[in-house]
Amino acid sequence: MPDSATLAAAYFGSPVVLDVQEVTVKFGTFTAVDHVSLMVHQGEVFGLLGPNGSGKTTLIRALCGLLPLAGGQATVLGRDVRREAETIRSEIGYMSQKFSLYADLTVTENMNFYAGIYGLSSQQARKRKEELIELTGLEPYLTRVAGKLSGGWKQRLALVCSLLHGPRLLFLDEPTAGVDPVARRDLWDLLFQLAAVGITLVVTTHYMDEAERCGRVGYLYLSKLLAMGTPRELVRLPEVTPPGTKRLEIRAPNPAELLSVLRKRPDAREATIFGHSIHALVDASFDPAVCGPNAIVQETEPNLEDVFVSLARGQEA
Amino acid sequence: MNVQRILSVGRKEVIHILRDPQTLFFTLFVPVLEMFLLGYAIDTNVRHIRTVVFDASGTQESRNLLNEFENSQSIRIVRMVYADEEMTRAIVAGEARVGIKIPTDYSRRLEAGETAQLLVLVDGTESSVAAEASNVGNALALRESLERVLGVKALPVDSRPRILFNPDTRSANFFLPGLMVVMCQMMATMLAANAIVREKETGTLEQLFMTPVRSLELVLGKTLPYMTLTILEFCFIALLMRVFFQVPIHGPFLTLLGIFFPFVLAMLATGLLISTRAATKEAAGQIAMGTLLPSIFLSGYVFPIDSMPTFFQWVARCFPTTWMIDASRGVILRGASWSELWQHAAVLWGMSAVMLVVAAARFRKQLG
């Protein structure tokens, strides 16, 4: 794996916001995060991917100083996670996977509560609230009880609450879980606006389309960081399409039938259906005629999902 | 420690309370309801025990004796029976708790100067009823005997018990000062436990841990409104007790409040401790009930501590409730003041300090 600094070439000039070196977190004998190293620069949108239980949330909690590190070093905004956890927590923002605002408080009351928790003066609070309400368009809902907002507006309110104190780094733990596609896109547009003004974003997600939006992506699997880089770089990783193999997109009249044919062949290593076509990883010697006379076969690049499936399989083997 | 953060948490908690008037109503109303039930319905003095009588003698003397029984107020004759089996059956069936049998030779033996016997059958399933019934039987027999032996002469020894502090031995006076304590204990424990568990359920606690708020600030901010609420409720119940149930408050009420304060702290800490164990409100309720029951039964609230085995007397002293109930009765009934009760306050302060430290330590660890 190329080292993280070269992968972050685009952000080379920017200061390092997150510097994680060989971090390990244990729950008793279980290792939840296993020697993970990564570096995130200011203004980056960094995606953390991985199945449930792979250690994404644990890593974020450890970086906020909530869980002790069993090994390794980490600095957040230049501060040591072990010694300056409370200062770190006052300088970062965190928005979690669940809607974690108070459903029985109004939008304004939720904002005021977090402003107080972060120790903002009433003047500062008023100014920040105005800016963020303007940014998110929450104006019409200020007196509404948070529980009565739709999913997308809840996410915006959560975002506002995590931004009130002006953090330079924002952790988003599955911010779009259970939100409709339109609201998801709106939220991502907001996130890029934040990145544009220099706020660094670390986002965990399950959605491949969201992963592809990220500047760089790290893939966590079974507590280990298996790969890291821009989506483009990951797609070209040699582990994903090993030498002597190629990736094919096969359009066939009956993909399901073809899939069962392919899965029986030793020279077809992976095959899965995407709509009317099949994505397959095959040996270079694979004969396209196997797919039948009506199939259209063309070589293709893997997508991010292919990348993660290959990496996960490689790890299991 | 940051006062602004504590106040922010406190203000939010007050909004939670006000947004949920139903919970607030039940929290405040249940103790009042309980108080009316105990104040009006329950009487620990045993009276009007249902009794069946088998008067085989049927003489002037036997009827006099039965009158004496009824005049004692303790015995109420519900039926006359005419056979031993019938009397036993009435007791087994629960129709009567006591059976009195006066044998055929009762009057004859009295006249002859021999020992006349009467049989008092007592259902022992309710110990206080049994004790009262056998006491009445013994007392009446003794008095009859003395009158026959001494005639009109004065009794050689006369014991005059004077019941201090609660001369009419009213049950309300005994129960209500304890009830106040137990009700406020339940209120404080449940409110504190729910306040944290609710945030666990909604996931907001996780969010709060990611902010710079410290666990002690969170705990203080969350408990302040509930502490205020519990103390207000305590005063309100005391007022009701004084006005409706005419229970006089002989000692200084401020002393009582001064002792109540560390007690509330200890109870809030208990609630907090429960919240670190319970994942849902239901679970928290179960655990809270679990802690409540022993502190009701062992605290002297219902059953006197002096009658317990020595081991349990020591156990009882480990519950803050025991000390608080004693202090409550002390101030309200016995007119005790600070000079008599400062030890209670000291013990409760000690207990609350230990509980708070343990609760805060466990609370901090729970995310890990």
Chai-1 contact restraints between the chains, C-beta under 6 A:
chainA,res_idxA,chainB,res_idxB,connection_type,confidence,min_distance_angstrom,max_distance_angstrom,comment,restraint_id
A,C64,B,M210,contact,1.0,0.0,6.0,A-B,restraint_1
A,L66,B,F209,contact,1.0,0.0,6.0,A-B,restraint_2
A,L66,B,L367,contact,1.0,0.0,6.0,A-B,restraint_3
A,L67,B,G368,contact,1.0,0.0,6.0,A-B,restraint_4
A,E86,B,P212,contact,1.0,0.0,6.0,A-B,restraint_5
A,R89,B,P212,contact,1.0,0.0,6.0,A-B,restraint_6
A,S90,B,P212,contact,1.0,0.0,6.0,A-B,restraint_7
A,Y94,B,M210,contact,1.0,0.0,6.0,A-B,restraint_8
A,S96,B,E206,contact,1.0,0.0,6.0,A-B,restraint_9
A,S96,B,Q207,contact,1.0,0.0,6.0,A-B,restraint_10
A,K98,B,G203,contact,1.0,0.0,6.0,A-B,restraint_11
A,S100,B,G203,contact,1.0,0.0,6.0,A-B,restraint_12
A,S100,B,T204,contact,1.0,0.0,6.0,A-B,restraint_13
A,S100,B,Q207,contact,1.0,0.0,6.0,A-B,restraint_14
A,D104,B,R19,contact,1.0,0.0,6.0,A-B,restraint_15
A,L105,B,I15,contact,1.0,0.0,6.0,A-B,restraint_16
A,F113,B,S8,contact,1.0,0.0,6.0,A-B,restraint_17
A,F113,B,K12,contact,1.0,0.0,6.0,A-B,restraint_18
A,G116,B,Q4,contact,1.0,0.0,6.0,A-B,restraint_19
A,G116,B,S8,contact,1.0,0.0,6.0,A-B,restraint_20
A,I117,B,R5,contact,1.0,0.0,6.0,A-B,restraint_21
A,I117,B,S8,contact,1.0,0.0,6.0,A-B,restraint_22
A,I117,B,T211,contact,1.0,0.0,6.0,A-B,restraint_23
A,I117,B,V213,contact,1.0,0.0,6.0,A-B,restraint_24
A,G119,B,Q4,contact,1.0,0.0,6.0,A-B,restraint_25
